[in-house]
Amino acid sequence: MAHAEAHALHPATNTGIDNRKLAIWTFIGSECLFFASLISTYLVYKGKSLVGPFPKDIFEIELVTAGTALLLFSSLFVVLSLNATEQGNRKKALLWLGATILCGVFFVGMQVYEFTHFVHKGLTLQGNLFGASFFTLTGFHGTHVTIGVIWLGTMFIEMLRGHVPPAKALNLEIAALYWHFVDVVWIVIFPVVYLMN
Amino acid sequence: MDHSQAAGELAAHEHHFPEKAGEYVRIGIILFVLTALEVGGYEVAHRAHGSALAAPWFVPVILTLSALKFALVALYYMHLKWDGRFLKGIFSFSLFVAAIVILALMALFMYHYAFNATLPKVV
């Protein structure tokens, strides 16, 4: 795509904001409501289970803290990757993006391990209110993380092929915005679900 | 190539991206420290009272730390600090409605449980 063409096609949005960026922010806005409904469902059913297992019987704070740290680091890594992309430093951008994906994969792995462990201890989706609300909330978050890993993975391949120059940094910024949102949702879930039990 | 994509590339091309890596790392360290404080607070409250929730200071402290982390990621990593008021407005409005949803549902269910508790038990 020649820049002459881009100049000829003057930005014509009413807001002055790129349509794709506006779309991802609107999507993030709708996701806030989605996760608000899941978090409130967890909160209203908190402590209402008649049969176990209960949160205090099964939570392993150390494991989840490690997962939380990984997700926080991944947010730092992806923003460093975006910064390197904007500076035209492809090698650094690839390195940080690879680290982000790795953190995301480890987080999903942690969650799969945790879910398997809980099921072995008798906590299931249909076993009690805690199980139903816990698996729904954290399962949907885990699905979002998985989608984010796939999205960032495609960005990594695009970057490897040299298709993400500084002029196209917005493509990575949009994926990064989604990733940060997944991170801020976990920032809420971690204390509400794991620490306040 | 459509007009919106071309416009986006033009905007990116014309934008002079400042070097912010140092600032991002500083925010990352603060986020890490805040998380350590959260978990440390949990451990202290848990050991002192048997249950973290039994400590009166625990919930306000944890919610404040969580809100701080949320704000730092949204402002710096999601670039809301530098983005225009329109995007800030979209996100703030969504958060406001989300908070209303959470509070309304909790109030509704608290009333529901309180009302049920007043009913005579059917044997």
Contacts between the chains, C-beta under 8 A, distances in Angstrom:
chain1	res1	chain2	res2	distance
A	1	B	1	5.2
A	1	B	5	7.9
A	1	B	6	6.7
A	1	B	9	6.4
A	3	B	9	7.6
A	3	B	10	7.3
A	3	B	13	6.1
A	5	B	1	7.3
A	5	B	6	6.1
A	6	B	6	4.5
A	6	B	7	7.2
A	6	B	9	5.1
A	6	B	10	3.9
A	6	B	13	6.9
A	7	B	10	6.5
A	9	B	3	5.0
A	9	B	6	4.2
A	9	B	7	6.2
A	9	B	10	7.5
A	10	B	7	7.2
A	10	B	10	7.8
A	11	B	7	3.8
A	11	B	10	6.4
A	11	B	11	6.2
A	12	B	3	6.4
A	12	B	7	6.7
A	13	B	4	7.4
A	13	B	7	7.0
A	15	B	86	5.6
A	16	B	84	7.4
A	17	B	84	6.8
A	17	B	86	6.4
A	17	B	87	6.8
A	18	B	4	6.9
A	18	B	7	6.5
A	18	B	8	4.2
A	18	B	11	6.0
A	19	B	4	4.3
A	19	B	7	8.0
A	19	B	8	7.7
A	20	B	4	6.8
A	20	B	5	7.8
A	20	B	8	6.1
A	21	B	8	7.7
A	21	B	87	7.6
A	22	B	87	7.6
A	25	B	87	5.2
A	25	B	90	5.0
A	25	B	91	6.5
A	26	B	90	6.3
A	28	B	91	6.8
A	28	B	94	7.3
A	29	B	90	5.2
A	29	B	91	6.4
A	29	B	93	7.1
A	29	B	94	3.5
A	30	B	94	7.4
A	32	B	91	7.7
A	32	B	94	4.1
A	32	B	95	5.8
A	32	B	97	7.6
A	32	B	98	4.4
A	33	B	94	6.6
A	33	B	97	6.2
A	33	B	98	5.5
A	33	B	101	6.4
A	35	B	98	7.5
A	36	B	97	7.8
A	36	B	98	3.5
A	36	B	99	7.4
A	36	B	101	4.6
A	36	B	102	5.3
A	37	B	101	6.1
A	37	B	105	7.7
A	39	B	102	6.2
A	40	B	101	6.2
A	40	B	102	4.3
A	40	B	105	4.0
A	40	B	106	6.2
A	41	B	105	7.5
A	43	B	102	7.1
A	43	B	105	7.8
A	43	B	106	5.8
A	44	B	105	5.9
A	44	B	106	5.9
A	44	B	108	8.0
A	44	B	109	3.9
A	56	B	51	7.7
A	61	B	39	6.8
A	61	B	42	6.8
A	65	B	35	7.4
A	65	B	39	5.2
A	68	B	35	6.0
A	69	B	32	6.9
A	69	B	35	6.4
A	72	B	28	7.2
A	72	B	31	5.1
A	72	B	32	6.5
A	72	B	35	6.3
A	72	B	69	8.0
A	73	B	28	7.2
A	73	B	32	7.9
A	75	B	28	7.8
A	75	B	31	7.8
A	75	B	73	6.1
A	75	B	77	5.4
A	76	B	24	6.1
A	76	B	25	7.0
A	76	B	27	7.5
A	76	B	28	3.7
A	76	B	31	7.6
A	76	B	77	7.5
A	79	B	24	5.0
A	79	B	76	7.9
A	79	B	77	4.8
A	80	B	21	5.9
A	80	B	24	5.9
A	80	B	25	7.7
A	83	B	17	7.5
A	83	B	19	7.1
A	83	B	20	5.7
A	83	B	21	5.2
A	83	B	24	6.7
A	84	B	21	7.8
A	86	B	17	3.5
A	87	B	17	6.6
A	87	B	19	6.6
A	166	B	12	6.8
A	166	B	13	7.5
A	166	B	17	7.0
A	167	B	9	5.0
A	167	B	12	4.9
A	167	B	13	4.3
A	168	B	9	6.2
A	168	B	12	6.5
A	169	B	12	5.4
A	169	B	17	7.2
A	170	B	8	5.1
A	170	B	9	7.7
A	170	B	11	7.3
A	170	B	12	5.0
A	173	B	79	7.7
A	176	B	77	7.8
A	177	B	78	5.8
A	180	B	73	5.7
A	180	B	74	7.7
A	180	B	77	5.0
A	180	B	78	4.8
A	181	B	78	7.5
A	183	B	73	6.0
A	183	B	77	7.8
A	184	B	69	8.0
A	184	B	70	5.2
A	184	B	73	5.1
A	184	B	74	6.3
A	184	B	78	7.9
A	187	B	66	5.9
A	187	B	69	4.8
A	187	B	70	5.2
A	187	B	73	6.8
A	188	B	66	6.3
A	188	B	70	6.8
A	190	B	38	7.6
A	190	B	66	7.7
A	191	B	38	6.1
A	191	B	62	4.7
A	191	B	63	7.1
A	191	B	65	7.5
A	191	B	66	4.8
A	192	B	66	7.9
A	195	B	38	6.5
A	195	B	39	7.6
A	195	B	42	4.7
A	195	B	52	6.5
A	195	B	62	5.7
A	196	B	52	7.0
A	196	B	53	6.1
A	196	B	58	7.7
A	196	B	59	6.4
A	196	B	62	6.6
A	197	B	52	7.7
A	197	B	53	7.5
